Every structure is written in structure tokens, then in C-alpha cells.
């Protein structure tokens, strides 16, 4: 069986219900639990490119048609470019992001891995770079928009994004932090010359962080495409989470996973796929077996009692994001 396809809101793009995000594949360091183990501590560029190509091959074979990159994901766009070279894959949809500058210089031990800058100079430069690597880019997103960065009030940036939209690229916004819902509400009101700017939103929603759910439903009703990221909470919704505070939740997840004869990861992804507003959810896998397990979520049918138990596991957003902020790059 192959993955079902879904219209990405009113963008005119058709995506697979599960996509592949390249955050953990395009650079040596990331904040997923066990990331270094997944890469076998092998950070040679050619080795990482080969790993990424194998993951992309497997994903495409299994029906994945949405691939998500960013300028700050190290060489993710380059790896995606070299994988696409010589292939005729008109059904692939590619999204990338601008607004973070990668500063780790291919090191896991970098003092600073990325710097956020949401100004016109960075937008223009990173658009030119992204479009050179991935011509015909389908979706371009503001990376982690926030009130603090002022991007939703920057008329120069908004006008430039409106130009890209008029030229045929869907424009999106990605969100992070305990203020996701408020930023999205502001984005839904953002217009340029009377036209709504944003076609798509990518936000964190998972079993532990459910607070933005109602606002994502509102965005979907308004016609935006909805992409869910961090579905496994950067590895916290896997067996790798050994923190005592997670023990009670893990016991419940283990019981439910056993009931459905699946893994915690698939259970977590399947939960998101039950949401009618979730057009596609990203797998952040860096290992083929993990990707296979993630993709199996598309074929799980969760019953109502299971959904109710999973909804009871939500954390307070401030608590969730505080813990995420403390996670280590590895």
C-alpha cells in the first residue's frame, strides 16, 4: 500500500499524508534524541549525502511526495538537489524556509548552530540560494516567525513575499514556542494590497503539545495548508526518552502501542493524522528503519477511547517548550 494524497489547503499542491523533513539529515548536529547515534557519528559530507539519498529513495518508493528543507539545514537543499538530478518526478512537492543562517560550520560542537534574521537582505539572499538549488520551489516559508523578530510587521519583507507569491510560489509560515497560536492568529490577518499573504502554516503539534490545535483548525477552515512538524517531540515521544518524568506517559503509550501491535512513534503520528485539518505530517527520521516505522502510521486506525487517552497526555505548553529549549544538539 502507498500513502494517501491530500490537497494542501488552497495552494493547488497535492502532498502525501506523511512527508520527510531533512532537518536531521542535512547537518551533523540536531536536537533529536539520539541524533548522533542515528548518523553513527559519521559526518563526512559524502557519507551524509549518501545517507540522505537512501532515505529519499526509500521515502519516494513508499509514496512520500512532500520533502521539507531550509537554508539553515546545512546542506539539505544541496543533498535534495543532487538526489533530484536526472530524475523526472513531477509529483514531488518541495518546501524550504528562509530566516535562519546556518553558523555551525559542519560541527556538532558549535557554540551557535544558527542565527535568526528576518530582514529583507536575508530573504533576498536566501531566496536566490534556495531557488538556485531547487528551481521551481513549490513552497517558501518564514522560518519560525515570531513577534520578537517583527517579521509580520516588516512591510519590505511582506511585499517581497507577495511578489514571490504572485510569481507562483506558495508562501508559508512556520512556528515554534508556546506562543504559536497567537502568531498564527496574526498571520491569518496579514494582507498585502488586500490579499491574504499566507498559503500554508507549519507548526508543532503532537501528543505532548496540543495547544495550537484549535487555531490550526481555524487556519485550515480559512484555506491554509497545514503541515505538522515535530510530531515525535524531537525524540521525546520514542523509547529513547528515559527521563523519569516521562515514565507514566511512556507506560500508557507502551500499552496502547502493544494493543495496536505498533511502535510509539507510529502511534504518535497516527494520532495527528486523525485530525481533519492535518494535511501532512513530517517524519524527521534519519534511519531507514525509523522511516519505515513512521510511515506505518498512515495505515493505523485509532479508536475513540485511544484518542481520548492520548489527548489526556498533553503538557502545559510552557512546560513543553521549556524542556525543548533545554535539549542538547548532538
N, C-alpha and C positions, 0 to 999 in steps of 0.2 A: 504494500500500500504506500502511496505517496501522500505528501502533505496537502491538505486542502488549501485553496487560494481564497483571498479576501480582497475586496476593494479597500484601498487606503483612504477612507473618507471620500471627499470630493476631489481628490488630487488627480483622478484618472489613472492612477497606478494600481496594478494588481500585485499583491505580495503574498508570500506563503505565510501561514499562521504562525510559524516559527522562523525567525531569521537568525543570522550569525553575526554577532558583534566581534570586531577584531581588536578590541582594547587589550586583551591578554595575549594576542598573537603578534602584534606589530612592534613590541618593545620589550626589553629584558625585564623591566620592573613593572609590577602592577600590584593592586591591593587585594586581590583574591587570596583567600586562604589556600596555601599550598601551591602558589603560582610557580615558585622556583622548582618545586618537585615536578610539576607538570612539564616544565621546559628542560628537566634533567640538568639544570644549571649549565646548559649549552647555549651560549649567547652569541656564537659565531653567526654573522649575518646570513651566510649561505644556509646554515642549518635551520635558522628560524624561518627563512623564506621557504625552504623545502617543507618544513612542518606546516606552515600556513597553506601552502599549495595542497598538501594532502588533506588538510581539514576542509578546504574549499571544494576539493574534488568529492569528498565524502558527502558534504552538505548538499552539493548540487545533485549528486546521484540519488539522494534521499528526498529530493523535492524542495530544498531550500532555494528561494528565489529572491530573498532580500538580504543584502550584505551591508553592514554599517561600519564606517570608518570615521576618522577625524584627523585633522592636521597634527594634533598632539599625540597620536598613537604611534609615535616613532616612524617606522617605515610601512605602516599598514597600507597606505594608499599605493605605495610602490609595489608591495607584495601583491596587492589586488590587481594592479596594472599588469604585472608580469604574468599573473595567472590568466588574465583575460586575453593576453596577446595571442593572436592566431585563432581564437575561438569565435564562433558566431553564436552568441547567446542573447537573442533579442528579448527573452523573457526575464532576464536578470534586472533587478531594480537595485540601484546603489545610492546610499545616502552617506554624506560626510558632514563634517562640522568645522566651524571656524571659531576662534576666540580664545583658545589656549595655545601657547607657544611651548613646544617641547624643548626642555632645557637640560635633560639628564645626560645628553651626550653618550647614549648607549650604555649607561651604567646603572646598576641596581642600587648602588650606594650613594646616588646623587643627593646632595643637600636639598635640592629643589627639582622636582621632576617636570613641572610645568608652571607657566605663569599665565594668568588670565588677563587678557586685554580686549575689550570690546569697543575699539575705536575704528574709524574709517580706514586708517592706514593698514591696520592688521586685516580687516575684512578684504580690502582690495588685494593685498599681497597674498593672503591665504586662498582667496578665490582663484587667483591666477595660478597658484601652485596646484590646488585641487583639480582645477579644470584641465591643467596640462597633463596631470597623471591619469585623470579619469574623465576624458572628454564625453560630453553628453550626460554628465552627472544629473541624476533624477531629482535628488532632494538635497538641499543645503540648509544646515541648521545652526542656529546660535548655540554655542556650547555652554551649557549651564548658565543660562540667563538669570540675572538676579536684579533686585532693586539697587543693591550696592554698586553694581557696575554701571548703572544708568543707561543700559543699552536700549531699554524700551522708551526712553525719552530723547535719545540721540537722533535728531532729525536727519543728519547726514547719513548715518548708518541705515535708518529705516528707508530713506529714499533710494539708497543704493540697492537694498534688498528688494524693494519694489521694482526696480529696473530689472534685476535678475528674474524676478517672478514674471514680469511682462515678456521676457525673452524665453520663457518656457520651463524654468526650473522651479519646482515646488519649494516653498520656503517654510522652514520649521524652527521650532524652539525646543531645546532640551532643558530639563530642570533637575535640581538637586537641592537637598536640605529640607528642614522642617517647615519652610515657607513656600514649598512647591505650589500649593493650591492658590495662594494669593497672587503669586507671579503669573500663574496660568490665567486667573481671572482678569488680570491687567492685560495680558497678551490677547485675550479674546476681544478686548475693546480697541486694540491697536489697529488704526487705519492709516492709509496713505492716500490722499486725494479721494477720500470717501470709500476706499476699497479695503476690506479686511486683508491684512498682510499675511497672516499665518495660515498655512495649509495643513500643518501637522504639528503634533507635540509628542516628544519622547520624555517619559517620566519614570521615576522609580515607584513601583508598586509591587508588593509581594506579601506573603503571609504575615510577615512581621510589621510591614509598613503599608497600611491600607488607607491612610488618611486622605489621600488625593483622589480616591475612587469616585466620589460623587462629582467632583469637578471634571474628571476625565469623561464621565458620562455626559456632563453638560457640553463639553467640548465636542464630543462625538455627535451629539444632537445638533450642534451648530455646523457640522460638516467637516470637522478636522479629522485627519487620520491620526490614530492613536498607536504609538509604539511603546511597549513596556520594556524597560531596562532593569538590570539588577534584580532579576526575578528570583535569584538564589541568594540575594543579600550578600554579594561578594564572598560566597562560600559559607556563610553562616547558616544557610539552610541546607547543609550537607553533613555527612558523617564526620567531616573534618573539624566541625565546631565542638571543641572539648571543654568549653567554659562551663563551670558549674551552674551558672545562671540559665544556661540553655537546656539543662538536663531534663526538666519537667516537660518542656516543649518537645524535645527530641523523643522522649518516651511516647508521647501522643503521635508524633509523626511516624515513628517506627511501627506502632500498632496499625496505623492506617495504611502505611506502605505495605506491610505484610498482608493486610486484608486485600489489597489490590494487586498483590504479587508484583510490586514495582519498587523503585528506589524513592528516597525522599525528594531527590531532585525532580523526578518526573511528576511526583505528586504536587510539588510546589508550582511547576509550570502548568500542569493541568488545571489547577485552581484558577490561575489567571485566565486561561483560555475559556473558562465558563462565563467570563464577563462579556456581555454582548458588545460592549464598547471597545474591547481589546482587539484591534485588527491584527497585530502581530506582536509576538513577544520574543525578545532576543535571548539566544543561548550565548553565553560567554565562554564556552568550552575551549580548552587548548589541547585536549587529548581526544583521540578518536572515540575511545570507549565512553567517555563522558558525553560527547556529542550524540552518540547513538542512544544513550540512556535519556538524554534531554529530549530528543526527537520522539521517543516513545510516548511522551506526554500527550501528543496530538491524538492518540488513539485510546486514551483513558476516559471513561465515563464516570464522573464522580456523582454520588447520590446526594440528596439534600441533607441528611444527617451529617455526612462527611463535610460538606461545605459549611455547615453551622459550626462544627468543631474547629475547622480551620480559621473561620472568622474570629473565633474567641481567642486566638493566639496572637492577635495584633498587640504591638507595643505602643506606648506613648511615643509620638513622633520625635520629641526632644530626646528621649532616651535612645531611640533607634539611631538618630543621626549623631548623637554624642559618641556612641560606641563605634559607628562607622568612621568618624573622624580620627579615632584613636587606632585604627587598623594600620599595620605596617606594610610598606611597599616591600615586595620580595620577588 
